[in-house]
């Protein structure tokens, strides 16, 4: 129980609660983070000898608070440093501290910390970077690798984010019911942004950015512990689990994209799928549908299909129609068109997305999907133009390579048609 691996896991698990409480004490992100780091160093020194504390978070908060006060006094040179035994001898204090820290305080502290990282004045990239640094404890090097930038640039990004938060009017009082609901929505969106940063990676980026998916899932589990009866939180965690379960089958050995219908479903992570299905089923029983639940329900229908032919496309179409009402978006309509193509054919699907061109003209996937429908309809010349436009807007080499496969198929079909015509 006192090996380094266990201690490292315990420190990671306790970090959000401990840093959040220290932030409430010190009202400064840097001071809270430094106090937690000092407490962690002392844990690595003391826990192997004395055994793990009953409540690691309470221990870290107590030691971190003393360390932070000590540092502030040292910097200000107002008073002498207290004796070492007042900081390190916790035998008589740990139990009382654990009793006084109740779960409601943890809940508000962690929510406050996550909300501060999601400050509306910060760009989304800074929100994610700050959350990964402060809440998750990832190193600047790890975050920089995930965002494909150098360490110095990421350090500057995080420093700017901290500076903006420090000069803003962030309140530290316990949020009321309305504020709590508002903060939950912002924090949930941030967690999903972290997930998508990892999930959207392709090719060589996958190895560096895939851990972001796992970190987002870990944060979602934390939020679900804070909001155990919130169906949208269940939906968000279910959505990420179901999407991440397909990761082993999403790319071939060369890093090329494999479409959902072509994936080897035996490679999907079945335990992860089962957990996601149980969560979305539980969420739906609350009869309080929300966008995350609907998206998770769509993913669940794909996960429940043993083969592509077993997919409940009618159910998926209905769920996308519901999502269009909840969150009107041309991207949602584009995704719904796939279900329409399966139910009614490529002509109806194409008619559905043609009006989206003005809004999605710069979106890679719009031209790729449009090209696929045109190809199914035998309109090869138009399909070729659509695929060319998709390649020009691709975000990665893997996306461009995927479209080139369609172009190669068009060329092969065109050559075959020419040969047939010549024979006739």
C-alpha positions as CSV (number, residue, x, y, z in Angstrom):
1,X,0.0,0.0,0.0
2,X,3.0,2.4,0.3
3,X,4.8,1.6,-2.9
4,X,5.6,4.5,-5.2
5,X,3.1,3.5,-7.8
6,X,0.2,3.5,-5.3
7,X,1.4,6.9,-3.9
8,X,1.5,8.4,-7.4
9,X,-2.0,7.1,-8.1
10,X,-3.3,8.5,-4.8
11,X,-1.7,11.9,-5.5
12,X,-3.3,12.1,-8.9
13,X,-6.7,11.2,-7.5
14,X,-6.5,13.7,-4.7
15,X,-5.1,16.5,-6.8
16,X,-8.4,18.2,-7.9
17,X,-9.8,18.3,-4.3
18,X,-6.5,19.4,-2.7
19,X,-5.6,22.1,-5.3
20,X,-9.2,23.3,-5.2
21,X,-9.2,23.7,-1.4
22,X,-5.8,25.3,-1.4
23,X,-7.1,27.8,-4.1
24,X,-9.9,28.7,-1.7
25,X,-7.4,29.4,1.0
26,X,-4.9,31.4,-1.0
27,X,-7.0,32.9,-3.8
28,X,-4.0,32.4,-6.2
29,X,-3.5,29.6,-8.7
30,X,0.3,29.6,-8.5
31,X,0.4,29.6,-4.7
32,X,-2.2,26.7,-4.6
33,X,-0.3,24.7,-7.2
34,X,3.1,25.2,-5.4
35,X,1.6,24.3,-2.1
36,X,0.2,21.1,-3.5
37,X,3.6,20.2,-5.1
38,X,5.3,20.7,-1.7
39,X,2.7,18.6,0.0
40,X,3.2,15.9,-2.6
41,X,7.0,15.9,-2.0
42,X,6.4,15.4,1.7
43,X,3.9,12.6,0.9
44,X,6.6,10.8,-1.1
45,X,9.0,11.2,1.9
46,X,6.6,10.3,4.7
47,X,4.0,7.9,3.4
48,X,6.4,5.0,2.7
49,X,7.7,5.2,6.3
50,X,4.5,6.0,8.2
51,X,1.9,4.4,6.0
52,X,-0.8,6.1,3.9
53,X,-3.2,8.5,5.7
54,X,-6.8,7.6,6.0
55,X,-7.8,10.6,3.8
56,X,-5.0,11.5,1.4
57,X,-6.7,14.6,0.2
58,X,-7.2,16.0,3.7
59,X,-3.5,15.2,4.5
60,X,-2.4,17.1,1.4
61,X,-4.7,20.0,2.1
62,X,-3.4,20.3,5.7
63,X,0.3,20.0,4.7
64,X,-0.1,22.2,1.6
65,X,-1.9,24.9,3.6
66,X,0.9,25.0,6.2
67,X,3.5,25.0,3.4
68,X,1.8,27.8,1.6
69,X,1.5,30.0,4.7
70,X,5.1,29.2,5.4
71,X,6.2,30.3,1.9
72,X,4.1,33.5,2.1
73,X,5.7,34.4,5.5
74,X,9.1,33.7,4.2
75,X,8.6,35.9,1.1
76,X,7.2,38.7,3.1
77,X,9.7,38.3,6.0
78,X,7.1,39.3,8.5
79,X,7.7,36.5,11.0
80,X,10.0,33.7,11.7
81,X,9.4,30.4,10.1
82,X,7.5,28.0,12.5
83,X,9.4,24.9,13.8
84,X,9.6,22.0,11.5
85,X,7.6,19.7,13.9
86,X,4.6,22.0,13.6
87,X,4.4,21.3,9.9
88,X,5.4,17.6,9.6
89,X,4.0,16.1,12.8
90,X,0.5,15.3,11.8
91,X,-0.3,12.5,14.1
92,X,-2.6,14.6,16.3
93,X,-4.2,16.6,13.5
94,X,-5.0,14.3,10.6
95,X,-8.1,12.6,12.0
96,X,-9.7,15.9,13.1
97,X,-8.9,17.5,9.7
98,X,-10.5,14.6,7.9
99,X,-13.7,14.9,10.0
100,X,-14.0,18.6,9.4
101,X,-13.7,18.4,5.6
102,X,-17.1,17.3,4.4
103,X,-18.0,16.2,0.9
104,X,-20.0,19.3,0.2
105,X,-16.9,21.5,0.6
106,X,-15.0,19.2,-1.8
107,X,-17.9,19.4,-4.3
108,X,-17.9,23.2,-4.3
109,X,-14.1,23.5,-4.3
110,X,-13.6,21.2,-7.3
111,X,-16.4,22.8,-9.2
112,X,-14.9,26.2,-8.5
113,X,-11.5,25.1,-9.7
114,X,-12.9,23.6,-12.9
115,X,-15.0,26.7,-13.5
116,X,-12.0,29.0,-13.1
117,X,-10.1,27.0,-15.7
118,X,-13.2,27.6,-18.0
119,X,-13.1,31.3,-17.5
120,X,-15.1,32.9,-20.3
121,X,-12.4,35.4,-21.1
122,X,-10.0,32.6,-22.0
123,X,-9.8,31.1,-25.5
124,X,-10.8,27.4,-25.6
125,X,-7.2,26.3,-26.2
126,X,-6.1,28.1,-23.0
127,X,-9.0,26.7,-21.0
128,X,-8.0,23.2,-22.0
129,X,-4.3,23.8,-21.3
130,X,-5.0,25.4,-17.9
131,X,-7.3,22.6,-16.9
132,X,-4.8,19.9,-17.9
133,X,-2.1,21.7,-15.9
134,X,-4.0,22.7,-12.8
135,X,-6.7,20.1,-12.4
136,X,-5.0,17.1,-14.0
137,X,-1.4,17.9,-13.1
138,X,0.0,17.1,-16.6
139,X,3.4,18.6,-17.2
140,X,3.9,21.4,-19.6
141,X,5.9,19.0,-21.8
142,X,3.0,16.5,-21.9
143,X,0.5,19.2,-22.8
144,X,2.8,20.8,-25.4
145,X,3.3,17.4,-27.0
146,X,-0.5,16.8,-27.1
147,X,-1.1,20.2,-28.8
148,X,1.9,19.8,-31.1
149,X,3.6,23.0,-30.0
150,X,7.0,23.5,-28.3
151,X,7.2,23.7,-24.5
152,X,8.0,27.4,-24.4
153,X,4.9,28.3,-26.4
154,X,2.8,26.1,-24.1
155,X,4.4,27.6,-21.0
156,X,3.5,31.1,-22.3
157,X,0.0,30.0,-23.1
158,X,-0.6,28.7,-19.6
159,X,1.1,31.7,-18.0
160,X,-1.2,34.1,-20.0
161,X,-4.2,32.1,-18.9
162,X,-3.2,32.3,-15.2
163,X,-2.5,36.0,-15.6
164,X,-5.9,36.6,-17.1
165,X,-7.6,34.6,-14.4
166,X,-5.6,36.4,-11.7
167,X,-6.7,39.9,-12.9
168,X,-10.3,38.9,-13.4
169,X,-13.1,39.2,-10.8
170,X,-13.3,35.5,-10.0
171,X,-15.4,34.9,-7.0
172,X,-14.6,32.2,-4.4
173,X,-17.9,32.0,-2.7
174,X,-20.0,28.8,-2.7
175,X,-22.1,28.9,-5.9
176,X,-25.9,28.9,-5.7
177,X,-28.2,26.5,-7.6
178,X,-28.4,28.7,-10.7
179,X,-24.7,29.3,-10.8
180,X,-24.1,25.7,-10.2
181,X,-26.2,24.7,-13.2
182,X,-24.4,27.3,-15.4
183,X,-21.0,26.2,-14.3
184,X,-21.8,22.5,-14.8
185,X,-22.6,23.2,-18.5
186,X,-19.4,25.1,-19.0
187,X,-17.2,22.6,-17.3
188,X,-18.9,19.7,-19.1
189,X,-18.2,21.4,-22.4
190,X,-14.5,21.9,-21.4
191,X,-14.2,18.2,-20.6
192,X,-15.6,17.2,-24.0
193,X,-13.2,19.7,-25.7
194,X,-10.3,17.9,-24.0
195,X,-11.7,14.6,-25.2
196,X,-12.1,15.9,-28.8
197,X,-8.5,17.2,-28.8
198,X,-7.4,13.6,-28.4
199,X,-10.2,11.9,-30.4
200,X,-9.7,14.1,-33.5
201,X,-6.0,13.2,-33.7
202,X,-4.9,11.2,-36.8
203,X,-1.7,9.5,-38.0
204,X,1.4,10.3,-36.0
205,X,-0.6,12.6,-33.7
206,X,-2.6,9.7,-32.2
207,X,0.1,8.4,-29.8
208,X,0.7,11.9,-28.3
209,X,-2.9,13.0,-28.1
210,X,-4.8,9.8,-27.3
211,X,-4.0,10.2,-23.5
212,X,-6.2,13.3,-23.7
213,X,-9.2,11.1,-24.2
214,X,-8.4,9.1,-21.1
215,X,-7.8,12.2,-19.1
216,X,-11.2,13.6,-20.2
217,X,-12.9,10.4,-19.1
218,X,-11.1,10.6,-15.8
219,X,-12.4,14.2,-15.3
220,X,-15.9,13.1,-16.3
221,X,-15.8,10.3,-13.7
222,X,-14.9,13.0,-11.1
223,X,-17.8,15.2,-12.2
224,X,-20.1,12.2,-12.0
225,X,-19.1,11.7,-8.4
226,X,-19.9,15.4,-7.8
227,X,-23.2,15.2,-9.6
228,X,-24.3,11.5,-9.3
229,X,-27.9,12.2,-10.2
230,X,-27.2,14.5,-13.2
231,X,-28.4,12.6,-16.3
232,X,-26.4,14.8,-18.7
233,X,-23.2,14.0,-16.8
234,X,-24.0,10.3,-17.3
235,X,-24.7,11.0,-20.9
236,X,-21.3,12.8,-21.4
237,X,-19.3,10.0,-19.8
238,X,-21.3,7.4,-21.7
239,X,-20.7,9.3,-25.0
240,X,-16.9,9.4,-24.4
241,X,-16.7,5.8,-23.3
242,X,-18.6,4.6,-26.4
243,X,-16.5,6.7,-28.8
244,X,-13.2,5.8,-27.2
245,X,-14.1,2.1,-27.2
246,X,-13.6,2.1,-31.0
247,X,-10.1,3.6,-30.9
248,X,-8.3,0.3,-31.6
249,X,-10.3,-0.1,-34.8
250,X,-10.3,3.4,-36.2
251,X,-6.9,3.3,-38.0
252,X,-5.1,0.7,-40.0
253,X,-1.4,-0.3,-39.6
254,X,-0.4,2.6,-41.8
255,X,-2.4,5.1,-39.8
256,X,-5.1,5.5,-42.4
257,X,-8.7,6.2,-41.3
258,X,-11.1,3.3,-41.3
259,X,-14.8,4.3,-41.5
260,X,-17.2,3.0,-38.8
261,X,-18.9,0.5,-41.1
262,X,-15.6,-1.0,-42.2
263,X,-14.1,-1.3,-38.7
264,X,-13.3,-4.7,-37.2
265,X,-15.8,-4.7,-34.4
266,X,-14.1,-7.5,-32.5
267,X,-11.4,-4.9,-31.7
268,X,-13.8,-2.6,-29.9
269,X,-13.3,-2.4,-26.2
270,X,-16.4,-4.4,-24.9
271,X,-16.1,-3.6,-21.2
272,X,-15.9,0.1,-22.0
273,X,-19.0,-0.3,-24.3
274,X,-20.9,-2.2,-21.6
275,X,-20.2,0.6,-19.1
276,X,-21.3,3.2,-21.6
277,X,-24.5,1.4,-22.4
278,X,-25.3,1.0,-18.7
279,X,-24.8,4.7,-18.1
280,X,-26.9,5.9,-21.0
281,X,-29.7,3.5,-20.0
282,X,-29.6,4.9,-16.5
283,X,-29.6,8.4,-17.8
284,X,-32.6,7.9,-20.0
285,X,-34.6,6.6,-17.1
286,X,-34.5,10.1,-15.6
287,X,-36.7,11.3,-18.5
288,X,-34.7,14.6,-18.7
289,X,-33.1,14.3,-22.2
290,X,-30.2,16.6,-23.1
291,X,-27.7,16.8,-26.0
292,X,-25.0,14.6,-24.4
293,X,-27.6,11.9,-23.7
294,X,-28.9,12.0,-27.3
295,X,-25.4,11.8,-28.8
296,X,-24.6,8.9,-26.4
297,X,-27.8,7.2,-27.5
298,X,-26.7,7.5,-31.1
299,X,-23.3,6.0,-30.2
300,X,-25.1,3.3,-28.3
301,X,-27.1,2.2,-31.3
302,X,-23.8,1.8,-33.3
303,X,-22.3,-0.1,-30.4
304,X,-25.2,-2.5,-30.1
305,X,-25.0,-3.4,-33.8
306,X,-23.1,-6.7,-34.3
307,X,-22.6,-5.9,-37.9
308,X,-23.1,-2.7,-40.0
309,X,-26.3,-4.3,-41.5
310,X,-27.7,-4.6,-38.0
311,X,-27.5,-0.8,-37.4
312,X,-30.8,0.8,-36.4
313,X,-30.7,3.6,-38.9
314,X,-34.3,4.6,-38.3
315,X,-33.5,5.1,-34.6
316,X,-30.4,7.1,-35.4
317,X,-32.3,9.3,-37.8
318,X,-34.9,10.0,-35.1
319,X,-32.2,10.8,-32.5
320,X,-30.5,13.2,-34.9
321,X,-33.8,14.9,-35.5
322,X,-34.2,15.4,-31.8
323,X,-30.6,16.7,-31.6
324,X,-31.4,19.2,-34.4
325,X,-34.2,20.6,-32.3
326,X,-32.0,20.8,-29.1
327,X,-28.9,22.2,-30.8
328,X,-29.6,23.4,-34.4
329,X,-26.4,23.0,-36.4
330,X,-25.5,22.3,-40.0
331,X,-23.0,19.7,-38.8
332,X,-25.7,17.8,-37.0
333,X,-27.8,17.9,-40.2
334,X,-24.8,16.6,-42.2
335,X,-24.4,13.7,-39.8
336,X,-28.1,13.0,-40.0
337,X,-27.9,12.8,-43.8
338,X,-25.8,9.5,-43.4
339,X,-28.9,7.9,-41.7
340,X,-31.1,9.3,-44.5
341,X,-28.8,7.8,-47.1
342,X,-29.1,4.4,-45.5
343,X,-32.9,4.7,-45.2
344,X,-33.9,6.6,-48.4
345,X,-30.9,6.6,-50.6
346,X,-28.1,8.9,-51.7
347,X,-30.4,11.3,-53.7
348,X,-32.4,12.2,-50.6
349,X,-29.3,12.6,-48.5
350,X,-27.7,14.8,-51.1
351,X,-30.8,17.0,-51.3
352,X,-30.7,17.4,-47.5
353,X,-27.1,18.7,-47.4
354,X,-27.0,20.8,-50.5
355,X,-28.5,23.8,-48.7
356,X,-25.7,23.6,-46.1
357,X,-23.0,24.5,-48.6
358,X,-22.8,28.3,-47.7
359,X,-22.2,27.4,-44.0
360,X,-20.0,24.3,-44.5
361,X,-18.1,25.4,-47.5
362,X,-14.8,25.3,-45.6
363,X,-15.6,22.1,-43.7
364,X,-13.6,19.0,-44.9
365,X,-16.2,16.5,-44.0
366,X,-19.0,18.3,-45.9
367,X,-17.2,17.9,-49.2
368,X,-16.1,14.3,-48.4
369,X,-19.7,13.2,-47.6
370,X,-21.1,15.1,-50.6
371,X,-18.6,13.4,-52.9
372,X,-19.5,10.0,-51.5
373,X,-23.2,10.6,-52.3
374,X,-22.4,11.9,-55.8
375,X,-20.3,8.8,-56.4
376,X,-23.1,6.5,-55.3
377,X,-25.4,8.3,-57.8
378,X,-22.9,7.8,-60.6
379,X,-22.1,11.5,-61.0
380,X,-18.4,10.9,-61.2
381,X,-17.2,14.3,-62.5
382,X,-19.1,16.2,-59.7
383,X,-17.8,13.6,-57.1
384,X,-14.2,14.2,-58.3
385,X,-14.6,17.9,-57.8
386,X,-16.1,17.4,-54.3
387,X,-13.3,15.1,-53.3
388,X,-10.7,17.6,-54.6
389,X,-12.3,20.3,-52.4
390,X,-12.2,18.0,-49.5
391,X,-8.5,17.3,-49.9
392,X,-7.8,21.0,-50.1
393,X,-9.5,21.4,-46.7
394,X,-8.2,18.3,-45.0
395,X,-6.8,18.9,-41.5
396,X,-4.3,16.0,-41.6
397,X,-2.5,13.8,-44.0
398,X,-4.7,10.9,-42.9
399,X,-7.9,12.8,-43.9
400,X,-6.4,13.6,-47.3
401,X,-5.3,10.0,-47.8
402,X,-8.8,8.8,-47.0
403,X,-10.3,11.0,-49.7
404,X,-7.7,9.9,-52.2
405,X,-8.9,6.3,-51.8
406,X,-12.3,7.5,-53.1
407,X,-10.6,9.3,-56.0
408,X,-8.7,6.2,-56.9
409,X,-11.9,4.2,-56.9
410,X,-13.5,6.8,-59.2
411,X,-10.5,6.5,-61.6
412,X,-10.8,2.7,-61.6
413,X,-14.5,2.8,-62.2
414,X,-14.0,5.4,-65.0
415,X,-11.3,3.2,-66.6
416,X,-13.5,0.2,-66.4
417,X,-16.4,2.1,-68.0
418,X,-14.2,3.3,-70.8
419,X,-13.0,-0.2,-71.6
420,X,-16.6,-1.5,-71.6
421,X,-17.6,1.4,-74.0
422,X,-14.7,0.6,-76.3
423,X,-15.7,-3.0,-76.5
424,X,-19.2,-2.1,-77.4
